[in-house]
Every structure is written in structure tokens, then in C-alpha cells.
């Protein structure tokens, strides 16, 4: 028996088979969840439709989170099929490439700062704001963050600030929605080669360092993240809210290899 049977969960952020959201959708499907999907733009639509069909879903709706109208129309569209649902996964992050390269002080700009924070942090609460009335009691909201929120990671730059904002967002949202029976958490994922990650300069070097230092001595993959995400969105995690759970093989607690 899957521990997500009877749950309806909306997945954002699938861009390819490498996407963390793809790993999450697969794990949730294995645990019996019904799924709906969003895609950012028309270019991604056929690919997301194909992934959705492979996971027994035909609910695939456009949503560009940089646009309030697009978020509102996502939920009015979703309501036609699901009047109520049990949560969503926010696997969305973006900063212009020039922000993720070199010295932080030199690279950061007002526009880069605004875009990174709007798309990567504000969008999480913006989605919650738009669908609050559609969420069942015991619903769970989940986002993806990274260690760059807590430590200064070379080249991650303004995304680190946006992730720090996102993590604070998790705590404020958990506090605001808890009385309604809704939990809000984040997974702080170890580095995984995805389309978004390939925009960060020297990402390969980061992975190599991770492989040597991390206590479990292996790379984290989208299945590791998917299984933890499925747990967090299930009633098994009923007592967990406002948390940033590191699914990083222990990298964040280690200092160096022997
Ligand atoms: P990915 O490129 O597969 O996914 C990023 C997704 O964000 C894409 O689906 C893209 O369409 C979506 N997106 C970007 N701007 C958007 C917008 N305006 N509206 C709607 N969607 C938009 O990469 P990923 O690594 O799977 O990223 C998913 C999340 O995981 C991100 O928040 C990322 O920061 C986070 N994360 C990634 C890693 C890693 O190493 N890959 C580590 C920790 C956290």
C-alpha cells in the first residue's frame, strides 16, 4: 500500500528527466499519489505532457511564476478537475546567468537581485496565496533549497540570498498555514547535475568536492530527493512543519575528508 494513496499533488518545475521535480513525481506516483503538472512555457509543454502521461496524469497546465495572472489562471484551470487538493511541490529557481559567475559584489545587480528573489522565493508564497482555499486539511507544501542559503558558495552568489529568503518564507508560511492544518517544508538538496545547475559556473568542481567530503561518499540523486519529498508530503510527516531538511548525504555537517 502506497503511503500517498488518496492524495492529489501538483508538481511544478519539470523541465527534463534530470529535473529534481521529475524524481519527486516518480516517487510520489510509486506511493499512489494522483498528480497534476505545470510547465513554464510552450517549449516545455509537449515534454511535460509526455512525462505526465507516463505517470497516469492528463492534468498539465501552463504557469510562469513571474506573472501573477499566470498563477491565478493555473488554479482556476486546476479547479475544473480538482476542486480540492493536498499540496504542491515548488521546484522552481532562476537567476540570470550573469549573476551566477564570479565575484559576488561585481556580479550582483538590482535587476538580478529582484528576478532571483521574485522567481525563486516570492513565487512559493504567491502560489500558496492563490490556492489556499483549495487545499485540504493535512495538505503539505514543499520547496527546494540549497546550502548556498546558509554558506557562501562560490558563484552561487545572489541565488544564495534568494534561497535564504525562500527558507524564511517556509517558516512564515508554516506559521500562517499551520492553524488551517497545512504543513510547509523545504528540502535542501545536495548538488545534482540538472539544467538549472548547469548555469552555475564551476558546478563540476562543486560536485567533485562534494563526492570527497560527503559522509555517505556518493552523489545524491533525484530518487533520494523524490523519496524524501514523498515522505514529507504524506501523513507520515504529520508532525513536521517549517523545517529545512538536508537531503545531501550529510555534506552540510562535514568539514573535510580524511
Ligand atoms: P531544472 O532546470 O530541472 O528545474 C528548474 C525548473 O524551474 C524548470 O522546470 C523551469 O521551467 C522552472 N522555472 C524557472 N523559472 C520559472 C518561471 N518563471 N515560472 C515557472 N517555472 C520556472 O533544475 P532543478 O535543479 O531540478 O531545480 C529545481 C529546484 O531545485 C530549484 O529551485 C533549484 O534551485 C533547486 N535545487 C537544485 C539543486 C541542484 O543541484 N540541481 C540543489 C539544491 C536545490
py3Dmol code that shows the C-alpha trace and the ligand (Angstrom):
import py3Dmol

protein = """\
ATOM      1  CA  UNK A   1       0.000   0.000   0.000  1.00  0.00           C
ATOM      2  CA  UNK A   2       1.438   3.359  -1.021  1.00  0.00           C
ATOM      3  CA  UNK A   3       1.548   5.995   1.688  1.00  0.00           C
ATOM      4  CA  UNK A   4       0.245   8.702  -0.686  1.00  0.00           C
ATOM      5  CA  UNK A   5      -2.900   6.878  -1.780  1.00  0.00           C
ATOM      6  CA  UNK A   6      -5.801   9.342  -1.867  1.00  0.00           C
ATOM      7  CA  UNK A   7      -3.514  12.404  -2.129  1.00  0.00           C
ATOM      8  CA  UNK A   8      -3.652  14.820  -5.066  1.00  0.00           C
ATOM      9  CA  UNK A   9      -0.406  16.729  -5.547  1.00  0.00           C
ATOM     10  CA  UNK A  10       0.550  19.415  -8.052  1.00  0.00           C
ATOM     11  CA  UNK A  11       4.136  19.262  -9.345  1.00  0.00           C
ATOM     12  CA  UNK A  12       5.945  22.296 -10.758  1.00  0.00           C
ATOM     13  CA  UNK A  13       9.455  22.511 -12.184  1.00  0.00           C
ATOM     14  CA  UNK A  14       9.719  19.529 -14.530  1.00  0.00           C
ATOM     15  CA  UNK A  15      11.994  20.564 -17.395  1.00  0.00           C
ATOM     16  CA  UNK A  16      13.741  17.278 -18.242  1.00  0.00           C
ATOM     17  CA  UNK A  17      14.300  13.740 -16.987  1.00  0.00           C
ATOM     18  CA  UNK A  18      17.171  15.169 -14.936  1.00  0.00           C
ATOM     19  CA  UNK A  19      14.875  17.574 -13.060  1.00  0.00           C
ATOM     20  CA  UNK A  20      14.516  17.102  -9.320  1.00  0.00           C
ATOM     21  CA  UNK A  21      10.754  17.541  -9.850  1.00  0.00           C
ATOM     22  CA  UNK A  22      10.798  14.533 -12.191  1.00  0.00           C
ATOM     23  CA  UNK A  23      12.365  12.383  -9.433  1.00  0.00           C
ATOM     24  CA  UNK A  24       9.781  13.682  -6.976  1.00  0.00           C
ATOM     25  CA  UNK A  25       6.863  12.980  -9.334  1.00  0.00           C
ATOM     26  CA  UNK A  26       8.096   9.415  -9.886  1.00  0.00           C
ATOM     27  CA  UNK A  27       8.468   8.719  -6.168  1.00  0.00           C
ATOM     28  CA  UNK A  28       5.041  10.176  -5.395  1.00  0.00           C
ATOM     29  CA  UNK A  29       3.442   8.180  -8.193  1.00  0.00           C
ATOM     30  CA  UNK A  30       5.001   4.982  -6.777  1.00  0.00           C
ATOM     31  CA  UNK A  31       3.377   5.792  -3.426  1.00  0.00           C
ATOM     32  CA  UNK A  32      -0.053   6.098  -5.042  1.00  0.00           C
ATOM     33  CA  UNK A  33      -0.466   9.863  -5.375  1.00  0.00           C
ATOM     34  CA  UNK A  34      -2.582  11.385  -8.136  1.00  0.00           C
ATOM     35  CA  UNK A  35      -0.530  14.050  -9.892  1.00  0.00           C
ATOM     36  CA  UNK A  36      -1.015  17.255 -11.865  1.00  0.00           C
ATOM     37  CA  UNK A  37       1.792  19.180 -13.555  1.00  0.00           C
ATOM     38  CA  UNK A  38       2.712  22.681 -14.623  1.00  0.00           C
ATOM     39  CA  UNK A  39       5.057  23.758 -17.415  1.00  0.00           C
ATOM     40  CA  UNK A  40       6.770  27.116 -17.693  1.00  0.00           C
ATOM     41  CA  UNK A  41       6.271  27.800 -21.403  1.00  0.00           C
ATOM     42  CA  UNK A  42       5.135  26.283 -24.696  1.00  0.00           C
ATOM     43  CA  UNK A  43       8.593  24.934 -25.426  1.00  0.00           C
ATOM     44  CA  UNK A  44       8.331  22.641 -22.392  1.00  0.00           C
ATOM     45  CA  UNK A  45       4.644  21.729 -22.870  1.00  0.00           C
ATOM     46  CA  UNK A  46       5.000  18.553 -25.027  1.00  0.00           C
ATOM     47  CA  UNK A  47       7.765  17.166 -22.833  1.00  0.00           C
ATOM     48  CA  UNK A  48       5.802  17.705 -19.610  1.00  0.00           C
ATOM     49  CA  UNK A  49       2.671  16.228 -21.227  1.00  0.00           C
ATOM     50  CA  UNK A  50       4.667  13.126 -22.112  1.00  0.00           C
ATOM     51  CA  UNK A  51       6.081  12.780 -18.568  1.00  0.00           C
ATOM     52  CA  UNK A  52       2.612  13.334 -17.095  1.00  0.00           C
ATOM     53  CA  UNK A  53       1.078  10.627 -19.305  1.00  0.00           C
ATOM     54  CA  UNK A  54       3.785   8.180 -18.210  1.00  0.00           C
ATOM     55  CA  UNK A  55       2.688   8.841 -14.611  1.00  0.00           C
ATOM     56  CA  UNK A  56      -1.043   8.401 -15.371  1.00  0.00           C
ATOM     57  CA  UNK A  57      -1.828  12.123 -15.372  1.00  0.00           C
ATOM     58  CA  UNK A  58      -3.530  14.221 -18.006  1.00  0.00           C
ATOM     59  CA  UNK A  59      -3.624  17.426 -15.963  1.00  0.00           C
ATOM     60  CA  UNK A  60      -0.919  19.652 -17.443  1.00  0.00           C
ATOM     61  CA  UNK A  61      -1.286  23.422 -17.084  1.00  0.00           C
ATOM     62  CA  UNK A  62       0.903  26.384 -18.044  1.00  0.00           C
ATOM     63  CA  UNK A  63       2.313  28.552 -15.262  1.00  0.00           C
ATOM     64  CA  UNK A  64       5.060  31.153 -15.443  1.00  0.00           C
ATOM     65  CA  UNK A  65       5.505  32.209 -11.821  1.00  0.00           C
ATOM     66  CA  UNK A  66       6.983  35.585 -12.774  1.00  0.00           C
ATOM     67  CA  UNK A  67       3.439  36.583 -13.779  1.00  0.00           C
ATOM     68  CA  UNK A  68       0.597  36.861 -11.210  1.00  0.00           C
ATOM     69  CA  UNK A  69      -2.044  36.338 -13.918  1.00  0.00           C
ATOM     70  CA  UNK A  70      -0.430  33.047 -14.887  1.00  0.00           C
ATOM     71  CA  UNK A  71      -0.502  31.810 -11.265  1.00  0.00           C
ATOM     72  CA  UNK A  72      -4.175  32.773 -10.888  1.00  0.00           C
ATOM     73  CA  UNK A  73      -5.156  31.112 -14.149  1.00  0.00           C
ATOM     74  CA  UNK A  74      -3.239  27.938 -13.140  1.00  0.00           C
ATOM     75  CA  UNK A  75      -5.515  27.426 -10.148  1.00  0.00           C
ATOM     76  CA  UNK A  76      -8.736  28.401 -11.908  1.00  0.00           C
ATOM     77  CA  UNK A  77      -7.832  25.832 -14.570  1.00  0.00           C
ATOM     78  CA  UNK A  78      -6.896  23.190 -11.959  1.00  0.00           C
ATOM     79  CA  UNK A  79     -10.189  23.783 -10.139  1.00  0.00           C
ATOM     80  CA  UNK A  80     -12.066  22.465 -13.195  1.00  0.00           C
ATOM     81  CA  UNK A  81     -10.663  18.983 -12.400  1.00  0.00           C
ATOM     82  CA  UNK A  82      -9.604  19.164  -8.746  1.00  0.00           C
ATOM     83  CA  UNK A  83     -11.859  21.386  -6.604  1.00  0.00           C
ATOM     84  CA  UNK A  84      -9.652  20.441  -3.631  1.00  0.00           C
ATOM     85  CA  UNK A  85      -6.149  19.014  -3.460  1.00  0.00           C
ATOM     86  CA  UNK A  86      -3.457  18.012  -0.979  1.00  0.00           C
ATOM     87  CA  UNK A  87      -0.464  20.173  -1.744  1.00  0.00           C
ATOM     88  CA  UNK A  88       2.127  21.224  -4.260  1.00  0.00           C
ATOM     89  CA  UNK A  89       5.830  20.890  -4.920  1.00  0.00           C
ATOM     90  CA  UNK A  90       7.616  24.127  -5.802  1.00  0.00           C
ATOM     91  CA  UNK A  91      10.776  23.093  -7.685  1.00  0.00           C
ATOM     92  CA  UNK A  92      11.453  26.424  -9.333  1.00  0.00           C
ATOM     93  CA  UNK A  93      14.547  28.577  -9.195  1.00  0.00           C
ATOM     94  CA  UNK A  94      16.059  31.122 -11.521  1.00  0.00           C
ATOM     95  CA  UNK A  95      18.645  33.888 -11.689  1.00  0.00           C
ATOM     96  CA  UNK A  96      20.085  35.385 -14.890  1.00  0.00           C
ATOM     97  CA  UNK A  97      23.299  33.559 -15.861  1.00  0.00           C
ATOM     98  CA  UNK A  98      25.478  36.656 -15.394  1.00  0.00           C
ATOM     99  CA  UNK A  99      24.561  36.527 -11.685  1.00  0.00           C
ATOM    100  CA  UNK A 100      26.000  33.035 -11.224  1.00  0.00           C
ATOM    101  CA  UNK A 101      29.519  33.724 -12.351  1.00  0.00           C
ATOM    102  CA  UNK A 102      32.464  35.184 -10.460  1.00  0.00           C
ATOM    103  CA  UNK A 103      32.852  37.704  -7.663  1.00  0.00           C
ATOM    104  CA  UNK A 104      29.519  38.291  -5.882  1.00  0.00           C
ATOM    105  CA  UNK A 105      29.973  42.049  -5.452  1.00  0.00           C
ATOM    106  CA  UNK A 106      30.893  42.552  -9.107  1.00  0.00           C
ATOM    107  CA  UNK A 107      28.191  40.239 -10.465  1.00  0.00           C
ATOM    108  CA  UNK A 108      25.133  41.317  -8.464  1.00  0.00           C
ATOM    109  CA  UNK A 109      22.790  43.913  -9.982  1.00  0.00           C
ATOM    110  CA  UNK A 110      19.466  45.389  -8.840  1.00  0.00           C
ATOM    111  CA  UNK A 111      17.644  43.555 -11.614  1.00  0.00           C
ATOM    112  CA  UNK A 112      19.449  40.264 -10.991  1.00  0.00           C
ATOM    113  CA  UNK A 113      18.630  40.523  -7.287  1.00  0.00           C
ATOM    114  CA  UNK A 114      14.951  41.254  -7.975  1.00  0.00           C
ATOM    115  CA  UNK A 115      14.497  38.493 -10.538  1.00  0.00           C
ATOM    116  CA  UNK A 116      16.239  35.844  -8.388  1.00  0.00           C
ATOM    117  CA  UNK A 117      14.108  36.710  -5.358  1.00  0.00           C
ATOM    118  CA  UNK A 118      10.825  37.025  -7.273  1.00  0.00           C
ATOM    119  CA  UNK A 119      11.102  33.796  -9.228  1.00  0.00           C
ATOM    120  CA  UNK A 120      12.851  31.674  -6.594  1.00  0.00           C
ATOM    121  CA  UNK A 121      11.241  32.853  -3.338  1.00  0.00           C
ATOM    122  CA  UNK A 122       8.192  35.099  -3.786  1.00  0.00           C
ATOM    123  CA  UNK A 123       6.646  32.579  -6.199  1.00  0.00           C
ATOM    124  CA  UNK A 124       6.332  29.987  -3.410  1.00  0.00           C
ATOM    125  CA  UNK A 125       4.075  32.146  -1.249  1.00  0.00           C
ATOM    126  CA  UNK A 126       2.366  33.586  -4.342  1.00  0.00           C
ATOM    127  CA  UNK A 127       1.239  30.076  -5.271  1.00  0.00           C
ATOM    128  CA  UNK A 128       0.062  29.369  -1.706  1.00  0.00           C
ATOM    129  CA  UNK A 129      -1.873  32.667  -1.681  1.00  0.00           C
ATOM    130  CA  UNK A 130      -3.711  31.715  -4.870  1.00  0.00           C
ATOM    131  CA  UNK A 131      -4.717  28.173  -3.892  1.00  0.00           C
ATOM    132  CA  UNK A 132      -5.164  28.412  -0.102  1.00  0.00           C
ATOM    133  CA  UNK A 133      -8.927  27.855  -0.297  1.00  0.00           C
ATOM    134  CA  UNK A 134      -8.462  24.778  -2.485  1.00  0.00           C
ATOM    135  CA  UNK A 135      -6.155  22.974  -0.041  1.00  0.00           C
ATOM    136  CA  UNK A 136      -7.487  20.099   2.064  1.00  0.00           C
ATOM    137  CA  UNK A 137      -6.726  19.808   5.766  1.00  0.00           C
ATOM    138  CA  UNK A 138      -3.419  17.877   6.119  1.00  0.00           C
ATOM    139  CA  UNK A 139      -2.154  19.342   2.847  1.00  0.00           C
ATOM    140  CA  UNK A 140       1.593  19.775   2.503  1.00  0.00           C
ATOM    141  CA  UNK A 141       3.623  22.343   0.564  1.00  0.00           C
ATOM    142  CA  UNK A 142       7.229  21.629  -0.333  1.00  0.00           C
ATOM    143  CA  UNK A 143      10.024  23.655  -1.899  1.00  0.00           C
ATOM    144  CA  UNK A 144      13.656  23.008  -2.850  1.00  0.00           C
ATOM    145  CA  UNK A 145      16.553  24.948  -1.411  1.00  0.00           C
ATOM    146  CA  UNK A 146      20.345  24.708  -1.330  1.00  0.00           C
ATOM    147  CA  UNK A 147      23.211  25.081   1.166  1.00  0.00           C
ATOM    148  CA  UNK A 148      24.149  28.359  -0.526  1.00  0.00           C
ATOM    149  CA  UNK A 149      21.395  29.881   1.669  1.00  0.00           C
ATOM    150  CA  UNK A 150      23.486  29.153   4.774  1.00  0.00           C
ATOM    151  CA  UNK A 151      27.076  29.388   3.497  1.00  0.00           C
ATOM    152  CA  UNK A 152      28.866  31.491   0.912  1.00  0.00           C
ATOM    153  CA  UNK A 153      29.254  29.149  -2.072  1.00  0.00           C
ATOM    154  CA  UNK A 154      31.468  30.417  -4.939  1.00  0.00           C
ATOM    155  CA  UNK A 155      29.439  31.525  -7.984  1.00  0.00           C
ATOM    156  CA  UNK A 156      26.073  30.763  -6.344  1.00  0.00           C
ATOM    157  CA  UNK A 157      26.025  34.450  -5.445  1.00  0.00           C
ATOM    158  CA  UNK A 158      22.588  36.122  -5.363  1.00  0.00           C
ATOM    159  CA  UNK A 159      20.823  32.733  -5.575  1.00  0.00           C
ATOM    160  CA  UNK A 160      22.153  32.140  -2.051  1.00  0.00           C
ATOM    161  CA  UNK A 161      20.289  35.216  -0.860  1.00  0.00           C
ATOM    162  CA  UNK A 162      17.144  34.171  -2.719  1.00  0.00           C
ATOM    163  CA  UNK A 163      17.319  30.703  -1.117  1.00  0.00           C
ATOM    164  CA  UNK A 164      17.809  32.293   2.328  1.00  0.00           C
ATOM    165  CA  UNK A 165      14.635  34.284   1.641  1.00  0.00           C
ATOM    166  CA  UNK A 166      12.888  31.104   0.500  1.00  0.00           C
ATOM    167  CA  UNK A 167      13.862  29.330   3.742  1.00  0.00           C
ATOM    168  CA  UNK A 168      12.455  32.199   5.824  1.00  0.00           C
ATOM    169  CA  UNK A 169       9.366  32.030   3.612  1.00  0.00           C
ATOM    170  CA  UNK A 170       8.965  28.355   4.627  1.00  0.00           C
ATOM    171  CA  UNK A 171       8.925  29.302   8.320  1.00  0.00           C
ATOM    172  CA  UNK A 172       6.480  32.200   7.907  1.00  0.00           C
ATOM    173  CA  UNK A 173       4.193  30.173   5.654  1.00  0.00           C
ATOM    174  CA  UNK A 174       4.266  27.208   8.081  1.00  0.00           C
ATOM    175  CA  UNK A 175       3.306  29.503  10.925  1.00  0.00           C
ATOM    176  CA  UNK A 176       0.498  31.149   8.945  1.00  0.00           C
ATOM    177  CA  UNK A 177      -0.978  27.967   7.474  1.00  0.00           C
ATOM    178  CA  UNK A 178      -0.464  25.583  10.412  1.00  0.00           C
ATOM    179  CA  UNK A 179      -3.784  26.501  12.084  1.00  0.00           C
ATOM    180  CA  UNK A 180      -5.505  25.519   8.805  1.00  0.00           C
ATOM    181  CA  UNK A 181      -3.825  22.079   9.069  1.00  0.00           C
ATOM    182  CA  UNK A 182      -1.347  22.782   6.279  1.00  0.00           C
ATOM    183  CA  UNK A 183       2.365  21.981   6.619  1.00  0.00           C
ATOM    184  CA  UNK A 184       5.171  23.753   4.756  1.00  0.00           C
ATOM    185  CA  UNK A 185       8.731  22.400   4.435  1.00  0.00           C
ATOM    186  CA  UNK A 186      11.832  22.564   2.262  1.00  0.00           C
ATOM    187  CA  UNK A 187      14.391  20.015   1.174  1.00  0.00           C
ATOM    188  CA  UNK A 188      17.929  21.361   0.986  1.00  0.00           C
ATOM    189  CA  UNK A 189      19.264  19.145  -1.790  1.00  0.00           C
ATOM    190  CA  UNK A 190      22.877  18.168  -2.411  1.00  0.00           C
ATOM    191  CA  UNK A 191      24.237  19.186  -5.829  1.00  0.00           C
ATOM    192  CA  UNK A 192      22.692  17.353  -8.807  1.00  0.00           C
ATOM    193  CA  UNK A 193      23.510  17.984 -12.449  1.00  0.00           C
ATOM    194  CA  UNK A 194      20.301  19.478 -13.910  1.00  0.00           C
ATOM    195  CA  UNK A 195      19.558  22.227 -16.455  1.00  0.00           C
ATOM    196  CA  UNK A 196      19.345  24.864 -13.691  1.00  0.00           C
ATOM    197  CA  UNK A 197      22.602  23.667 -12.106  1.00  0.00           C
ATOM    198  CA  UNK A 198      24.469  23.835 -15.409  1.00  0.00           C
ATOM    199  CA  UNK A 199      24.010  27.646 -15.296  1.00  0.00           C
ATOM    200  CA  UNK A 200      26.302  27.853 -12.240  1.00  0.00           C
ATOM    201  CA  UNK A 201      29.969  28.399 -13.118  1.00  0.00           C
ATOM    202  CA  UNK A 202      32.292  25.554 -11.981  1.00  0.00           C
ATOM    203  CA  UNK A 203      29.381  23.323 -10.952  1.00  0.00           C
ATOM    204  CA  UNK A 204      31.515  20.277 -11.865  1.00  0.00           C
ATOM    205  CA  UNK A 205      34.177  21.382  -9.368  1.00  0.00           C
ATOM    206  CA  UNK A 206      31.465  21.690  -6.707  1.00  0.00           C
ATOM    207  CA  UNK A 207      30.336  18.102  -7.429  1.00  0.00           C
ATOM    208  CA  UNK A 208      33.914  16.791  -7.223  1.00  0.00           C
ATOM    209  CA  UNK A 209      34.415  18.439  -3.815  1.00  0.00           C
ATOM    210  CA  UNK A 210      31.068  17.071  -2.637  1.00  0.00           C
ATOM    211  CA  UNK A 211      31.995  13.488  -3.637  1.00  0.00           C
ATOM    212  CA  UNK A 212      35.154  13.565  -1.482  1.00  0.00           C
ATOM    213  CA  UNK A 213      33.779  15.284   1.599  1.00  0.00           C
ATOM    214  CA  UNK A 214      30.238  13.980   1.951  1.00  0.00           C
ATOM    215  CA  UNK A 215      29.877  11.335   4.716  1.00  0.00           C
ATOM    216  CA  UNK A 216      27.963   8.815   2.574  1.00  0.00           C
ATOM    217  CA  UNK A 217      30.665   9.100  -0.159  1.00  0.00           C
ATOM    218  CA  UNK A 218      28.288   9.099  -3.083  1.00  0.00           C
ATOM    219  CA  UNK A 219      26.371  11.595  -5.146  1.00  0.00           C
ATOM    220  CA  UNK A 220      22.811  12.472  -4.199  1.00  0.00           C
ATOM    221  CA  UNK A 221      20.316  11.755  -6.974  1.00  0.00           C
ATOM    222  CA  UNK A 222      16.763  12.710  -7.854  1.00  0.00           C
ATOM    223  CA  UNK A 223      15.452   9.429  -6.394  1.00  0.00           C
ATOM    224  CA  UNK A 224      16.922  10.291  -2.978  1.00  0.00           C
ATOM    225  CA  UNK A 225      15.184  13.659  -3.129  1.00  0.00           C
ATOM    226  CA  UNK A 226      11.975  12.127  -4.520  1.00  0.00           C
ATOM    227  CA  UNK A 227      11.623   9.606  -1.685  1.00  0.00           C
ATOM    228  CA  UNK A 228      12.171  12.256   0.995  1.00  0.00           C
ATOM    229  CA  UNK A 229       9.704  14.563  -0.750  1.00  0.00           C
ATOM    230  CA  UNK A 230       7.071  11.809  -0.890  1.00  0.00           C
ATOM    231  CA  UNK A 231       7.504  11.224   2.847  1.00  0.00           C
ATOM    232  CA  UNK A 232       7.245  14.956   3.665  1.00  0.00           C
ATOM    233  CA  UNK A 233       4.020  15.304   1.664  1.00  0.00           C
ATOM    234  CA  UNK A 234       2.466  12.264   3.338  1.00  0.00           C
ATOM    235  CA  UNK A 235       0.639  11.928   6.642  1.00  0.00           C
ATOM    236  CA  UNK A 236       3.712  10.047   7.951  1.00  0.00           C
ATOM    237  CA  UNK A 237       5.290  13.507   8.320  1.00  0.00           C
ATOM    238  CA  UNK A 238       2.250  14.975  10.117  1.00  0.00           C
ATOM    239  CA  UNK A 239       4.421  16.405  12.900  1.00  0.00           C
ATOM    240  CA  UNK A 240       6.934  18.166  10.630  1.00  0.00           C
ATOM    241  CA  UNK A 241       6.453  21.740   9.503  1.00  0.00           C
ATOM    242  CA  UNK A 242       8.600  24.832   8.965  1.00  0.00           C
ATOM    243  CA  UNK A 243      11.672  22.613   8.504  1.00  0.00           C
ATOM    244  CA  UNK A 244      14.596  22.723   6.116  1.00  0.00           C
ATOM    245  CA  UNK A 245      15.560  19.044   5.730  1.00  0.00           C
ATOM    246  CA  UNK A 246      19.027  18.433   4.295  1.00  0.00           C
ATOM    247  CA  UNK A 247      18.993  15.583   1.793  1.00  0.00           C
ATOM    248  CA  UNK A 248      22.660  15.920   0.948  1.00  0.00           C
ATOM    249  CA  UNK A 249      24.353  12.764   2.220  1.00  0.00           C
ATOM    250  CA  UNK A 250      25.482  14.727   5.265  1.00  0.00           C
ATOM    251  CA  UNK A 251      27.641  17.192   3.324  1.00  0.00           C
ATOM    252  CA  UNK A 252      26.381  20.130   5.387  1.00  0.00           C
ATOM    253  CA  UNK A 253      27.612  18.587   8.679  1.00  0.00           C
ATOM    254  CA  UNK A 254      31.098  17.651   7.445  1.00  0.00           C
ATOM    255  CA  UNK A 255      34.166  19.865   7.189  1.00  0.00           C
ATOM    256  CA  UNK A 256      36.754  17.887   5.235  1.00  0.00           C
ATOM    257  CA  UNK A 257      37.736  14.398   4.110  1.00  0.00           C
ATOM    258  CA  UNK A 258      40.442  12.432   5.991  1.00  0.00           C
TER     259      UNK A 258
END
"""
ligand_1 = """\
44
LIG
P 15.644 22.181 -13.532
O 16.294 23.107 -14.515
O 15.367 20.816 -13.981
O 14.317 22.826 -12.951
C 14.152 24.203 -12.746
C 12.717 24.495 -13.103
O 12.374 25.859 -12.802
C 12.430 24.294 -14.596
O 11.395 23.359 -14.756
C 11.984 25.658 -15.072
O 10.987 25.575 -16.072
C 11.433 26.237 -13.773
N 11.298 27.690 -13.823
C 12.272 28.629 -13.904
N 11.721 29.865 -13.997
C 10.363 29.686 -13.972
C 9.254 30.544 -14.041
N 9.401 31.883 -14.198
N 7.997 30.024 -13.970
C 7.820 28.689 -13.836
N 8.842 27.808 -13.771
C 10.089 28.299 -13.843
O 16.628 22.188 -12.257
P 16.489 21.559 -10.792
O 17.895 21.502 -10.305
O 15.659 20.336 -10.812
O 15.777 22.722 -9.979
C 14.619 22.538 -9.177
C 14.800 23.261 -7.854
O 15.783 22.581 -7.080
C 15.281 24.712 -7.974
O 14.631 25.505 -7.007
C 16.762 24.590 -7.628
O 17.299 25.800 -7.137
C 16.674 23.537 -6.548
N 17.950 22.886 -6.192
C 18.719 22.310 -7.159
C 19.918 21.705 -6.802
C 20.798 21.075 -7.846
O 21.969 20.839 -7.572
N 20.302 20.767 -9.033
C 20.320 21.675 -5.449
C 19.513 22.264 -4.487
C 18.315 22.867 -4.865
"""
view = py3Dmol.view(width=600, height=400)
view.addModel(protein, "pdb")
view.setStyle({"model": 0}, {"cartoon": {"style": "trace"}})
view.addModel(ligand_1, "xyz")
view.setStyle({"model": 1}, {"stick": {}})
view.zoomTo()
view.show()
